């Protein structure tokens, strides 16, 4: 069995001390391993692990690496028999993705939208587990979603509940509330109502006090630069021209024309359908810009190949990423692939001398993937917030990396690319005062980008 680093032993001990908490260590510091060690040492079994579907196999592998116990992914064949497998000593950890919670733990949910947690009829398996791990716990930031409510119900009266996320606050401080509730730590902040009143529009002093209380009572947060001697990570912008300028300008003019109805209205006056339409149109601009950069980015990647480098390329749209699959020595980690096929692509990139390019979508490969065989991290498209980008960057800048990681952002001149990059940087500080990480860029940032477009 591998030996933990000192910071990981310290983290494990803090998790045991807190009993339940938010484990918000920086990406790449080993939150998964620390959690397994903490659950093992407390013998808090059976344990349910709730995670994104793409990380189920990763959890199974990590359990086998760091524990003498076994993890098992819940599926239809053991839907009603997994408690017997625990009793027989076959498995102690059971792994399920967010989307399958209803299937495995719920009998009935009201059809109305305003139902409460108390209205959910759970089956007998809800109370089977002694501990619960919620991986990528920012997924329950909205307490009104079905997944958040089911998760909260499962966590009631558990010995240990651990929320794992390098970005527990994506957009607003109050997104912490559901995580504090499931870990039974909201009491340290005067309860849910008091927390919402205090931190909905908190000033800088209040945020600093919140950070202090979190770290004292229920949150672990260490940054990579302070605990690991990892190689440095650098960022570079490479500006390129697009070869479909007429198509891009036509789409931009179309958006500007549409915005005439939007301009001057308050956020409350803007209908949800209009917001959706604006986001679709601005997403189209991103896609057209990405398509226009393909040739230039291919040339840059080919040059990197000639220098003996392995490259990871990230983007958003399949239409933008697909042409790169024609290059020599390519593997893909994109949406629609099975977990097994994704793992095969990862293994080829990590172990094969002939596979030098990993073509990745930000959603499918932005978390839970290790690609340390290369050190060049390229972006033909960006996500809407810095947290997404840092997660993607750290697919290479993590334990096992022996060299400095170089991140290259290909920015198309005179396009939406630079607006997005600048706005991401501008919004990067919103939640740094809480956990020292980045935040989600949703509608407020879309508005910032639109304002920049209008001011041209």
C-alpha positions in Angstrom: 0.0 0.0 0.0 1.3 3.5 -0.9 2.4 5.8 1.9 0.5 9.0 2.5 2.2 12.4 2.5 2.4 14.3 5.8 -0.4 16.7 4.7 -2.6 13.8 3.9 -2.2 12.2 7.3 -2.9 15.6 8.8 -6.0 16.0 6.7 -7.2 12.5 7.6 -6.8 13.3 11.3 -8.8 16.5 10.9 -11.6 14.6 9.2 -11.7 12.2 12.1 -11.6 15.1 14.6 -14.5 16.9 12.9 -16.4 13.6 12.4 -18.3 15.3 9.5 -16.9 18.2 7.5 -16.3 19.8 4.1 -13.0 18.6 2.7 -12.0 21.5 0.4 -8.3 20.8 -0.2 -6.9 22.2 -3.4 -7.1 19.9 -6.5 -4.5 17.2 -6.5 -3.9 17.0 -2.8 -5.6 13.7 -2.3 -9.1 14.4 -0.9 -10.3 10.9 -2.0 -7.5 9.1 -0.3 -7.7 11.1 3.0 -11.5 10.3 3.1 -10.9 6.6 2.6 -8.3 6.5 5.4 -10.6 8.5 7.7 -13.6 6.1 7.1 -11.3 3.1 7.5 -9.8 4.2 10.7 -13.2 5.0 12.2 -14.7 1.7 10.9 -17.6 3.7 9.7 -19.2 1.0 7.6 -21.2 0.5 5.5 -20.2 3.6 3.6 -22.1 5.2 0.7 -20.2 7.2 -1.8 -22.2 9.6 -3.9 -20.2 10.9 -6.9 -20.5 11.9 -10.6 -20.9 8.9 -12.9 -17.5 9.4 -14.5 -15.8 9.0 -11.1 -17.4 5.8 -10.0 -14.6 3.5 -11.3 -12.0 6.0 -9.9 -13.5 5.6 -6.4 -13.4 1.8 -6.8 -9.7 1.9 -7.8 -8.8 4.3 -5.0 -10.5 2.1 -2.4 -8.5 -0.9 -3.5 -5.3 1.3 -3.4 -5.7 2.8 0.0 -7.8 0.2 1.9 -7.9 -3.5 2.5 -11.6 -3.3 2.1 -13.6 -3.4 -1.2 -15.8 -0.9 -3.0 -18.7 -1.9 -5.2 -20.6 0.2 -7.7 -24.4 -0.1 -7.2 -26.2 -1.4 -10.3 -29.5 -3.0 -11.1 -28.3 -6.6 -10.5 -27.6 -5.8 -6.8 -30.3 -3.2 -6.3 -32.1 -5.2 -3.5 -29.2 -7.4 -2.4 -26.3 -5.1 -1.7 -26.9 -5.2 2.1 -26.4 -8.9 2.0 -23.0 -8.3 0.3 -22.0 -6.1 3.2 -23.1 -8.7 5.7 -21.1 -11.4 3.9 -18.0 -9.2 4.0 -17.8 -8.8 0.2 -18.0 -5.0 0.2 -17.9 -2.2 2.7 -18.1 0.8 0.4 -21.0 1.2 -2.1 -20.7 3.7 -4.9 -23.6 5.5 -6.7 -23.8 8.4 -9.0 -26.1 11.4 -8.3 -28.5 10.5 -11.1 -29.2 7.1 -9.7 -30.0 8.1 -6.1 -33.7 8.1 -6.8 -33.6 4.6 -8.3 -31.8 3.1 -5.4 -33.2 4.9 -2.4 -36.6 6.4 -3.2 -40.1 4.9 -3.4 -42.0 8.1 -4.4 -41.5 11.8 -5.0 -44.4 14.2 -5.4 -44.8 15.5 -8.9 -45.3 19.1 -7.8 -42.2 21.3 -8.0 -42.4 22.8 -4.5 -42.2 19.5 -2.6 -40.1 19.3 0.6 -37.6 16.8 1.8 -40.3 15.5 4.2 -42.5 14.7 1.2 -40.0 12.2 -0.2 -40.8 8.5 0.6 -37.5 6.7 1.0 -37.0 3.0 1.0 -35.5 1.0 3.8 -31.9 1.3 2.4 -31.7 5.0 3.3 -30.9 4.1 6.9 -28.6 1.2 6.0 -25.4 3.3 5.9 -23.3 4.5 8.8 -21.3 7.1 6.8 -21.8 9.1 3.5 -19.2 10.6 1.2 -20.5 13.3 -1.2 -17.9 13.8 -3.9 -18.0 17.1 -6.0 -20.4 18.3 -3.3 -20.9 21.6 -5.0 -23.4 19.6 -7.1 -25.9 20.0 -4.2 -25.4 23.8 -3.9 -29.0 24.3 -5.0 -31.2 22.8 -2.2 -34.3 22.9 -4.4 -33.0 20.2 -6.8 -34.2 16.6 -6.4 -30.6 15.3 -6.1 -29.9 17.7 -3.3 -33.0 16.8 -1.4 -32.4 13.0 -1.7 -28.8 13.5 -0.7 -29.9 15.5 2.4 -32.4 12.8 3.3 -29.8 10.0 3.1 -27.4 12.0 5.3 -29.7 12.3 8.3 -28.5 10.7 11.5 -25.2 9.4 9.9 -22.1 9.0 12.0 -19.9 10.6 9.4 -20.7 12.8 6.4 -17.9 14.1 4.3 -18.4 16.7 1.5 -15.5 16.7 -1.0 -15.0 19.6 -3.3 -12.0 21.8 -4.3 -14.6 24.4 -5.1 -17.3 24.2 -2.5 -18.4 27.8 -3.3 -18.9 28.2 -7.0 -20.8 31.5 -7.2 -22.3 32.7 -4.0 -21.5 32.2 -0.3 -24.9 30.8 0.5 -24.2 27.8 -1.7 -22.3 26.5 1.4 -25.6 26.1 3.3 -26.7 22.7 1.8 -23.2 21.3 2.6 -23.3 22.6 6.1 -26.8 21.1 6.6 -25.8 17.6 5.4 -22.7 17.6 7.6 -24.8 18.9 10.5 -22.6 21.9 10.9 -25.1 24.6 10.1 -25.6 24.9 13.9 -22.3 26.7 14.2 -23.7 29.5 12.2 -27.0 30.0 14.1 -29.0 27.7 11.8 -30.1 27.9 8.2 -32.2 31.1 8.5 -29.4 33.0 10.4 -26.8 31.8 7.9 -28.8 33.0 4.9 -29.5 36.4 6.6 -25.8 36.9 7.5 -24.1 35.8 4.3 -26.5 36.5 1.4 -24.9 39.9 0.9 -21.9 39.6 3.2 -19.1 42.3 3.4 -15.4 41.5 3.4 -15.2 41.4 7.2 -18.1 38.9 7.5 -16.5 36.7 4.9 -13.2 36.6 6.8 -15.1 35.7 9.9 -16.9 33.0 8.0 -13.7 31.6 6.8 -12.3 31.5 10.4 -15.4 29.7 11.7 -15.4 27.2 8.8 -11.8 26.2 9.4 -12.3 26.0 13.1 -15.4 23.8 13.0 -16.1 22.1 9.8 -13.8 22.7 6.8 -10.3 21.6 5.7 -8.6 23.7 3.1 -5.0 23.6 2.1 -3.5 25.0 -1.1 -1.1 23.0 -3.2 1.6 25.6 -3.1 1.7 25.5 0.7 1.9 21.7 1.2 3.5 20.1 -1.8 6.8 20.7 -3.7 5.1 20.3 -7.1 6.7 21.8 -10.2 5.4 25.2 -11.1 2.4 25.8 -13.4 2.6 28.6 -15.9 0.0 30.1 -18.2 0.5 31.5 -21.7 -1.9 33.2 -24.1 -1.3 32.5 -27.8 -3.4 34.8 -30.0 -4.5 33.4 -33.3 -6.8 34.5 -36.2 -9.9 32.8 -37.1 -10.6 31.7 -40.7 -14.3 32.1 -40.5 -14.5 35.8 -39.7 -17.6 36.5 -41.8 -19.6 33.7 -40.0 -18.5 35.0 -36.7 -19.4 38.6 -37.5 -22.8 37.6 -38.7 -23.5 35.7 -35.4 -22.2 38.7 -33.4 -24.4 41.1 -35.3 -27.4 38.8 -34.7 -26.7 38.8 -31.0 -26.4 42.5 -30.8 -29.7 42.9 -32.6 -31.4 40.6 -30.2 -29.9 42.5 -27.2 -31.9 45.6 -28.1 -34.8 44.1 -26.3 -32.6 43.3 -23.4 -30.8 46.5 -22.9 -32.0 48.7 -20.1 -34.0 46.0 -18.4 -33.3 44.9 -14.8 -32.4 41.4 -14.0 -35.9 40.9 -12.5 -37.5 42.0 -15.8 -35.6 39.6 -18.0 -37.6 36.5 -18.6 -36.1 33.1 -18.2 -36.7 32.2 -21.8 -34.8 35.4 -22.9 -31.9 34.5 -20.6 -31.8 31.0 -22.2 -31.9 32.5 -25.7 -29.0 34.9 -24.9 -26.9 32.1 -23.5 -27.6 29.9 -26.6 -26.5 32.7 -28.9 -23.4 33.6 -26.9 -22.6 29.9 -26.8 -22.8 29.9 -30.6 -20.2 32.7 -30.7 -17.9 30.6 -28.6 -18.4 27.6 -31.0 -17.8 29.6 -34.1 -14.7 31.1 -32.7 -13.5 27.6 -31.7 -14.1 26.3 -35.2 -12.2 29.2 -36.7 -9.1 28.4 -34.6 -8.8 24.7 -35.5 -6.2 25.0 -38.2 -4.0 27.4 -36.2 -4.2 25.2 -33.1 -3.4 22.1 -35.1 -0.3 23.7 -36.4 0.8 24.7 -32.9 0.2 21.2 -31.6 2.2 19.7 -34.5 5.1 21.9 -33.5 4.9 20.7 -30.0 4.9 17.1 -31.2 8.1 17.9 -33.1 9.6 19.0 -29.8 8.8 15.7 -28.3 5.9 16.9 -26.2 2.7 15.1 -25.2 -0.3 17.4 -25.4 -3.7 17.6 -23.7 -6.3 19.6 -25.6 -9.5 20.9 -24.0 -12.6 22.3 -25.6 -16.4 22.5 -25.2 -18.0 21.5 -28.4 -17.7 18.2 -30.2 -17.8 20.0 -33.6 -14.6 21.9 -32.5 -12.8 18.8 -31.1 -13.7 16.2 -33.7 -11.2 17.4 -36.4 -8.3 16.8 -34.0 -9.1 13.1 -33.9 -7.6 12.9 -37.4 -4.2 13.7 -36.0 -1.7 10.9 -35.4 -1.5 9.3 -32.0 -4.8 10.6 -30.6 -7.0 9.4 -27.8 -10.4 11.0 -26.8 -12.0 11.6 -23.5 -15.3 13.2 -24.4 -19.0 13.0 -23.6 -20.9 9.9 -24.7 -18.1 7.5 -24.0 -18.4 4.7 -21.5 -16.4 4.9 -18.4 -14.4 1.9 -19.6 -13.5 3.5 -22.9 -12.5 6.7 -21.1 -10.2 4.7 -18.9 -8.7 3.0 -21.9 -7.9 6.3 -23.5 -6.3 7.6 -20.2 -4.1 4.4 -20.0 -3.0 4.8 -23.6 -2.0 8.4 -23.1 -0.3 7.7 -19.8 1.6 4.5 -20.9 2.0 4.5 -24.7 4.9 6.2 -26.5 2.8 6.5 -29.7 -0.2 8.3 -28.3 0.8 12.0 -27.8 -2.5 13.9 -27.9 -5.5 13.6 -25.6 -8.6 15.4 -27.0 -10.8 16.2 -24.0 -14.1 17.9 -23.4 -14.1 20.1 -20.3 -17.2 18.3 -18.9 -16.0 14.7 -19.5 -12.3 15.1 -18.5 -12.2 18.2 -16.4 -12.3 16.3 -13.1 -11.2 12.9 -11.8 -8.7 12.3 -14.6 -4.9 12.0 -14.3 -2.9 12.9 -17.5 0.6 13.4 -16.0 2.4 11.8 -18.9 2.3 15.1 -20.6 3.0 18.6 -19.4 1.5 20.8 -22.1 -2.2 21.7 -21.5 -3.9 23.5 -24.3 -7.3 25.2 -24.6 -9.1 25.9 -27.8 -12.3 26.8 -25.8 -12.8 27.9 -22.2 -15.5 27.2 -19.7 -17.6 29.9 -18.0 -15.7 30.0 -14.8 -12.1 29.8 -13.6 -12.8 26.8 -11.4 -13.5 24.7 -14.5 -10.2 25.9 -16.0 -8.1 25.2 -12.9 -9.7 21.8 -12.6 -8.7 21.0 -16.2 -5.2 22.4 -15.7 -4.6 20.2 -12.7 -5.3 17.0 -14.7 -1.5 17.3 -15.3 -0.3 19.4 -12.4 -0.8 16.8 -9.7 0.9 14.1 -7.7 3.1 12.1 -10.2 4.0 15.0 -12.3 7.8 15.4 -12.6 8.0 18.5 -14.8 6.6 22.0 -14.9 3.1 22.2 -16.4 2.6 24.7 -19.2 -1.0 25.8 -19.9 -1.6 27.4 -23.3 -4.8 29.4 -24.0 -5.5 29.9 -27.7 -7.3 33.2 -27.9 -8.9 34.3 -31.2 -8.2 38.0 -31.7 -11.2 40.3 -31.9 -13.6 37.6 -30.7 -15.5 36.7 -27.5 -12.5 34.7 -26.4 -10.7 37.6 -24.8 -13.9 38.9 -23.2 -14.4 35.5 -21.5 -10.8 35.2 -20.4 -10.8 38.8 -18.9 -14.2 38.3 -17.1 -13.0 35.0 -15.6 -10.0 36.7 -14.2 -12.1 39.6 -12.9 -14.5 37.2 -11.1 -11.7 35.0 -9.7 -11.6 37.0 -6.4 -15.3 36.8 -5.5 -15.0 33.7 -3.3 -11.2 33.7 -2.7 -12.0 35.4 0.6 -13.8 32.2 1.7 -11.9 29.2 0.4 -9.1 30.6 -1.7 -10.5 29.2 -4.9 -12.5 30.3 -7.9 -16.2 30.7 -8.6 -18.9 29.8 -11.0 -19.6 32.3 -13.7 -23.2 32.1 -14.5 -25.8 34.7 -15.5 -24.1 37.7 -13.9 -20.9 37.0 -15.9 -22.9 36.4 -19.1 -24.2 40.0 -18.5 -20.7 41.3 -18.1 -19.6 39.7 -21.4 -22.7 41.1 -23.1 -21.9 44.6 -21.7 -18.4 44.3 -23.2 -19.9 43.3 -26.6 -22.2 46.2 -26.5 -19.4 48.7 -25.7 -17.3 47.8 -28.7 
